[in-house]
């Protein structure tokens, strides 16, 4: 979602703000262009993907990308967060609300 809407916003600035100065009031400042926004979108996407991929690769090599198999089977609530969904003292209703 964040990537899609980020791309949408960057491209729309290139469409609707094309020709406007990128900094107001300064003479000789470059203007906003669709091509510039498109190149910026590609560069930002590559930077995010490459850094994210490298981080995931390092975590996988260290063996800490996934939780242990017993945590997958038991569920993360019981292994990582030692709290029950319904604490003691609060009874669970026998029938779902209608």
N, C-alpha and C positions, 0 to 999 in steps of 0.2 A: 504494500500500500504506500509506504513512504517513498519508495523509489519511483513508483508510477506517478504519483502526484508531484514529486519533485521534477521529474522529466516534463510533465505536463506544464508546470509553472515556468520552467526555464524556456521551453519552446514557445509558450504563449508570450513571454516577454519579448522574444525575438520577432514574433509576428506583430504584436500590437504596439511595441515601443520602438520598432525599427525606424532609424533615422533620428531619434532623439539623442541628445548628448548624454553620455554615461555619467558625467558630473556636471551639475548645473553651474553656470557662471564662469567657467574657465574657457578661455579661447584656445582653439586648437586641440580640444579634447576629442578623442575618438567617439564615434556614435555607436549606438546599439545596432547590431545587425543579426539577421536570422542565422547566417553562417557562423558568426562568432558565438552565439548562444548554443548552436548545435555542437560546435567543437568543444565548448565548455562542458556540455552535457556528457559527451563521450569521455573527456578527460576525468571528470568527477566520477563517472561510472566505473572506469578502469581503475582509478585510485582506490575506490571503495572495494571493488571486487578483488583486486590483487592483494591488498592489505588483509581483507577478511579471509581470503584463501590461505595466505601465508600463516595467519594466526591459527586457523583451523588445522593446518598441516602440522604446525609445531605442537599444538595440543594433542593431536592424534599420535604424533611420534612419542610424546611423553606419556601417553596412555591415560590422559585425563579429559578426553573429549566426551566420552560416554560414562554413564554411571555403571557400577558393577551389575552383573547379571542378576544377583539376588535382589538388588534394589529395583530392577525392572520388574521382577516377578512380584515382590511384595508391595511395590508402589512407592513413589517418592514421599508421600505424606508420612508414612510410617518410618522411613529410614532417614530422611533429611530434616523433617520438621516433626519433632516428637510431640505432636498434638493431635487430638482426635477432632473430627469434624463436629461432633456433638459431645461437648464436655459432660463429665458425670454430673448428675444432679439435674440435668435437663432431659426429661423423658422424650423419647421419640414417639410421635403419634402413630397409632396402629394403622390408620387409614390416611391416604393422601388427601389433601385439601381438595374440595370440589368447587 
